[in-house]
């Protein structure tokens, strides 16, 4: 079995603040990288025990240079670095049997969710496709679905897990912390969190053999509604061809091709970030 893992940081046990997740903001960042690496390593170990024979990990947080490769199992390949065309999904292709998301977080605007956002909390206020609020997990699961790859596992706080179960009912989820607010949570110890992730991933890979997991996708036509944190950011994002301005901060775009929509979302987010 060939497994793809996308790993973020905000959903890792013990991670609570931007000082931990942003390498430019505090001394806690190095320790946070260790916590993230520990859970990713546990996920790889569990996947191997469950029957995965090939694992590719995509470091998907911030500058995307957070995971310590030397602490992962020797056979695991790791993608790192910024400027990746598919961002958190770089490396996904039809050759993978399944995908898993480690350290993921809830979408922006969710109560009791650690560091809730969707790709950029500085630029994006809300993301909806066909009326459904989208987390990074939902957007990324649809990228995997485009390649006919089902997502079978997600770890994070309780609301990241609840979000995943709402559209990936077959996926196994592991809550490594109970969010109390945006910057507070009751976390499992690192050792316990790693044990839970390891066991959950092993079960998810074994359960995959039953064939219940399905590639996720949106009904067509795919209608993106993107609300920005300011009118200035919407002004800039509106330069992207095919958008329609529906109010001061909200743009819409429709297409039958999900990857066209996803790429438009990424480009509009980047343009909005210039304001």
Wavefront OBJ file of the C-alpha trace (Angstrom):
o trace
v 0.000 0.000 0.000
v 1.272 3.456 -0.963
v 0.340 6.183 1.568
v 0.493 9.977 1.326
v 0.687 12.081 4.537
v 0.121 15.844 4.728
v 1.326 17.203 8.077
v 0.392 20.527 9.674
v 1.380 21.878 13.102
v -1.620 23.611 14.715
v -3.350 20.297 15.457
v -0.382 18.740 17.264
v -0.697 18.064 21.020
v 0.802 20.914 23.065
v 0.598 23.484 20.238
v -1.495 26.514 21.250
v -0.092 29.829 20.022
v 1.485 31.647 17.088
v 4.709 31.918 19.106
v 5.003 28.150 18.727
v 3.955 27.898 15.083
v 5.761 30.917 13.593
v 9.565 30.633 13.359
v 9.887 34.433 13.427
v 7.914 34.997 16.621
v 9.364 33.051 19.502
v 11.776 30.582 21.026
v 9.060 27.926 21.384
v 9.174 27.170 17.656
v 12.069 24.687 17.845
v 10.272 22.717 20.564
v 7.076 22.783 18.482
v 8.984 21.267 15.561
v 10.002 18.440 17.873
v 6.383 17.853 18.905
v 5.264 17.855 15.273
v 8.040 15.489 14.217
v 7.106 13.109 17.035
v 3.495 12.769 15.902
v 4.434 12.456 12.227
v 6.939 9.758 13.142
v 4.243 7.929 15.115
v 1.882 8.141 12.138
v 4.534 6.659 9.860
v 5.255 3.857 12.316
v 1.552 3.054 12.660
v 1.041 3.079 8.916
v 3.964 0.707 8.463
v 2.565 -1.658 11.095
v -0.800 -1.553 9.336
v 0.650 -2.584 6.004
v 1.830 0.568 4.224
v 4.885 -0.272 2.148
v 5.631 3.207 0.770
v 5.106 6.526 2.631
v 5.551 10.075 1.362
v 5.209 12.931 3.885
v 4.561 16.516 2.789
v 5.596 19.106 5.406
v 2.598 21.449 5.133
v 3.061 24.103 7.811
v 4.216 27.734 7.426
v 7.636 27.695 5.710
v 7.210 23.941 5.251
v 10.601 23.185 6.813
v 9.500 21.950 10.231
v 9.879 18.170 10.309
v 13.224 16.614 11.292
v 13.712 14.028 8.565
v 16.350 12.096 10.495
v 13.764 11.251 13.163
v 11.366 9.587 10.702
v 11.620 5.917 9.673
v 14.494 5.522 7.181
v 12.315 4.586 4.211
v 9.995 7.616 4.502
v 10.400 10.289 1.837
v 9.808 13.913 2.867
v 8.824 16.950 0.783
v 9.794 20.322 2.279
v 10.088 23.944 1.181
v 7.824 26.793 0.077
v 6.610 27.631 -3.418
v 5.091 24.195 -3.985
v 2.360 24.426 -6.667
v -0.030 22.159 -4.734
v 1.011 23.563 -1.330
v -0.258 21.208 1.395
v -1.001 18.599 -1.284
v 2.341 18.574 -3.079
v 3.298 15.103 -4.230
v -0.253 13.748 -4.446
v -0.885 11.727 -7.579
v -3.101 8.824 -8.691
v -0.453 6.258 -7.777
v -1.268 6.624 -4.049
v -3.766 4.256 -2.488
v -4.781 6.547 0.385
v -3.950 9.788 2.197
v -3.812 10.915 5.831
v -3.737 14.326 7.514
v -1.676 14.812 10.694
v -1.855 17.860 12.986
v -4.766 19.479 11.154
v -7.026 22.202 12.603
v -10.623 23.382 12.287
v -11.762 25.938 9.669
v -11.694 29.631 10.435
v -14.586 30.850 12.551
v -15.114 27.683 14.598
v -15.489 28.123 18.348
v -13.179 26.155 20.667
v -10.650 25.352 17.958
v -6.913 25.891 18.380
v -5.547 28.443 15.877
v -8.562 28.090 13.579
v -7.953 29.323 10.033
v -8.195 28.256 6.409
v -4.856 28.703 4.649
v -4.417 32.333 5.848
v -6.137 33.922 8.828
v -4.553 37.274 7.920
v -6.223 37.261 4.495
v -9.213 34.899 4.555
v -12.340 35.394 6.691
v -14.415 32.555 5.250
v -14.220 29.912 2.511
v -17.289 28.134 1.215
v -17.793 25.726 -1.668
v -21.352 24.959 -2.741
v -22.441 26.660 0.483
v -20.355 24.456 2.802
v -17.740 26.070 5.058
v -14.360 24.676 4.097
v -11.453 23.722 6.295
v -8.029 22.998 4.892
v -8.914 19.345 5.403
v -11.987 19.605 3.164
v -10.172 21.561 0.444
v -7.227 19.165 0.543
v -9.402 16.045 0.654
v -10.994 17.235 -2.590
v -7.525 17.603 -4.143
v -6.848 13.993 -3.123
v -10.245 13.065 -4.527
v -9.317 14.673 -7.837
v -6.522 12.077 -8.014
v -8.962 9.330 -6.898
v -7.193 9.025 -3.536
v -9.378 8.642 -0.394
v -8.433 10.274 2.915
v -8.532 7.643 5.673
v -7.151 9.405 8.782
v -6.969 12.816 10.474
v -5.567 13.977 13.808
v -6.013 17.340 15.535
v -8.219 18.883 18.203
v -11.801 17.748 18.808
v -13.323 20.210 16.343
v -10.824 19.431 13.587
v -11.887 15.801 14.022
v -15.601 16.671 14.060
v -15.160 18.695 10.882
v -13.436 15.755 9.146
v -16.123 13.284 10.201
v -18.809 15.545 8.694
v -17.554 14.881 5.152
v -15.244 11.851 5.579
v -17.474 9.495 7.620
v -15.249 6.512 6.811
v -12.049 8.174 8.091
v -10.580 7.367 11.489
v -9.895 10.471 13.603
v -7.744 10.973 16.702
v -8.219 14.021 18.936
v -4.889 14.714 20.630
v -6.236 17.755 22.513
v -9.500 19.328 23.658
v -9.568 22.945 22.540
v -10.893 25.429 25.115
v -10.460 28.460 22.858
v -8.219 29.692 20.071
v -5.118 29.680 22.296
v -5.987 27.142 25.005
v -6.448 23.382 25.148
v -6.146 20.336 27.358
v -3.594 18.221 25.488
v -2.618 14.614 25.830
v 1.006 14.171 26.834
v 3.327 13.924 23.830
v 3.922 10.229 24.509
v 0.190 9.495 24.826
v -0.642 11.559 21.728
v 1.953 9.669 19.710
v 0.635 6.340 20.949
v -2.926 7.306 19.978
v -1.843 8.528 16.527
v 0.265 5.396 15.980
v -2.603 3.083 16.930
v -5.189 5.083 14.987
v -3.114 5.140 11.836
v -2.446 1.409 12.033
v -6.184 0.752 12.338
v -6.976 3.165 9.492
v -4.527 1.459 7.135
v -5.824 -1.995 8.077
v -9.444 -0.839 7.667
v -8.626 0.567 4.241
v -8.430 -2.999 2.972
v -12.225 -3.305 3.528
v -12.842 -0.852 0.722
v -15.233 1.517 2.557
v -13.112 4.645 2.012
v -14.078 6.839 -0.942
v -12.402 9.718 -2.771
v -14.019 12.991 -1.670
v -15.313 15.583 -4.113
v -17.777 18.436 -4.596
v -20.882 18.302 -6.772
v -20.596 20.173 -10.071
v -20.728 23.013 -10.882
v -18.296 23.908 -8.112
v -19.102 27.329 -6.677
v -16.392 29.028 -4.580
v -17.346 31.879 -2.239
v -14.313 33.566 -0.706
v -14.622 36.291 1.928
v -11.569 38.364 2.798
v -10.624 40.120 6.013
v -10.756 43.545 4.336
v -12.159 45.253 1.256
v -8.611 46.090 0.149
v -7.727 42.398 0.012
v -10.896 41.701 -1.987
v -9.908 44.522 -4.363
v -6.638 42.770 -5.141
v -8.106 39.256 -5.309
v -10.732 40.538 -7.734
v -7.981 40.969 -10.314
v -8.087 37.199 -10.843
v -10.007 36.444 -14.070
v -13.501 35.001 -13.735
v -14.293 36.327 -10.257
v -17.504 38.146 -9.377
v -17.733 40.665 -6.524
v -20.894 40.105 -4.476
v -20.174 42.521 -1.623
v -17.312 44.546 -0.186
v -15.259 41.575 0.979
v -16.667 38.584 -0.932
v -15.794 37.167 -4.347
v -17.274 34.164 -6.124
v -16.044 31.898 -8.909
v -17.517 28.778 -10.516
v -16.065 25.946 -12.595
v -16.679 22.248 -13.225
v -12.984 21.453 -12.671
v -12.094 21.331 -8.974
v -8.390 21.863 -9.598
v -9.230 25.052 -11.504
v -11.216 26.191 -8.463
v -8.469 25.196 -6.031
v -5.802 26.953 -8.060
v -8.016 30.045 -8.266
v -8.458 29.935 -4.474
v -4.694 29.785 -3.996
v -4.069 32.628 -6.465
v -6.827 34.821 -4.985
v -5.454 34.242 -1.494
v -1.978 35.267 -2.655
v -3.310 38.361 -4.419
v -5.355 39.350 -1.366
v -2.286 38.967 0.793
v -0.571 41.719 -1.208
v -2.964 44.390 0.120
l 1 2 3 4 5 6 7 8 9 10 11 12 13 14 15 16 17 18 19 20 21 22 23 24 25 26 27 28 29 30 31 32 33 34 35 36 37 38 39 40 41 42 43 44 45 46 47 48 49 50 51 52 53 54 55 56 57 58 59 60 61 62 63 64 65 66 67 68 69 70 71 72 73 74 75 76 77 78 79 80 81 82 83 84 85 86 87 88 89 90 91 92 93 94 95 96 97 98 99 100 101 102 103 104 105 106 107 108 109 110 111 112 113 114 115 116 117 118 119 120 121 122 123 124 125 126 127 128 129 130 131 132 133 134 135 136 137 138 139 140 141 142 143 144 145 146 147 148 149 150 151 152 153 154 155 156 157 158 159 160 161 162 163 164 165 166 167 168 169 170 171 172 173 174 175 176 177 178 179 180 181 182 183 184 185 186 187 188 189 190 191 192 193 194 195 196 197 198 199 200 201 202 203 204 205 206 207 208 209 210 211 212 213 214 215 216 217 218 219 220 221 222 223 224 225 226 227 228 229 230 231 232 233 234 235 236 237 238 239 240 241 242 243 244 245 246 247 248 249 250 251 252 253 254 255 256 257 258 259 260 261 262 263 264 265 266 267 268 269 270 271 272 273 274 275
